[in-house]
Amino acid sequence: MDAARSPRRIDYLLRKADYVNWHRQQSNRQILRSQQGFSEVESSRPKACRGCVNYHGISYGYSRERRTPLICGFHPFGWEGSDCPDWESLKG
């Protein structure tokens, strides 16, 4: 039974180490941005979607040329105006 658990444990430890490395890189980038004066990084969210619980923002597709972002379930390509009628607060 220990042999069956060992590969899972190794996989878990490798994923954990990858996450720690990724997090360290993100922290270093944030430090460099703040030192260079880039503390206010522009958000990639559309202005009408900022702070909305319905925001999804993941791109789907098999190739880079054909990828399409899904902004939210109500408005797949985003809301054009400034006030979305389906906007809900993140802190509900």
N, C-alpha and C positions, 0 to 999 in steps of 0.2 A: 504494500500500500504506500510505503514511503517513496518508492520509485515512481509511482503515478503522480504524486504530489510535487516531486522535485522539478519537472519541467514547468509546471505552472508557477512555482515559486521563482524560478529563474526568469521566466517571462515577466512576472510582476516586478522583479528587481530591475530588469532592463528597462521596462517602461517607466518606472519610478526615476531611474537615473537620467533617462531622456528628458523627462519633465523637469527635473532639477536643472539640467543644463539649459533647457529652453528658458526657464524662468530666470536663470542667472543672466542669460543674454538679453532678455527683455529689460531686466533691471539696469544692466550696463547701458543699453541704448537710451533708457529714460534719463539716466544720469548725464550722458553725453548731450542729449537734447536740452536738458535744463542748463548745462554749462554753456552751450552755444546760443542760448536765448530762444530756444524752440519750446518753451514750456506750454505755450498755447498751440497744441497740434490741432489742426482742423479735422473735425469729425467727418467720417465717410458717410454718415447717415444723412439722408435728405432732411432739411430743416423741419419739415412737417412731421417727421417721424422721431425726432429727438425726444427721449423720455417716454416713448410709447411702449406698452407691454406687447403689442402686436407685431413689433418689428422683428423680421427674420434675418434678412441681409446676407444669405448664403447664395453663392452662384452655383448653378447646376449645368452640366454638359460634359461631354467627353473630351473635347479639344478646347484650347484656349480661344480660338476664333469663334466657336459656337456657344460659349458659356453665356448664360443669361442669369442675372441676379434676380432672386425672388425677394422683393422688399417686404411684403406682408401678405397674409392670406386674403385680406379684403381688397387690396390694391397691389397686384403683383409687380407693377412697374413703378410704384410710388404715387404719391398724391401730388398733383401739379400746383395746387393752391397753397396758401399758408396755413389754413386751419382744416385738418382732416376731420370729417364727421365721425370716424370710427376710432379716434384717438382715445387711449385709456392710459392713465398714469401707471408708472412702474410700481409705485408704492401702494397702489390699490386701496 
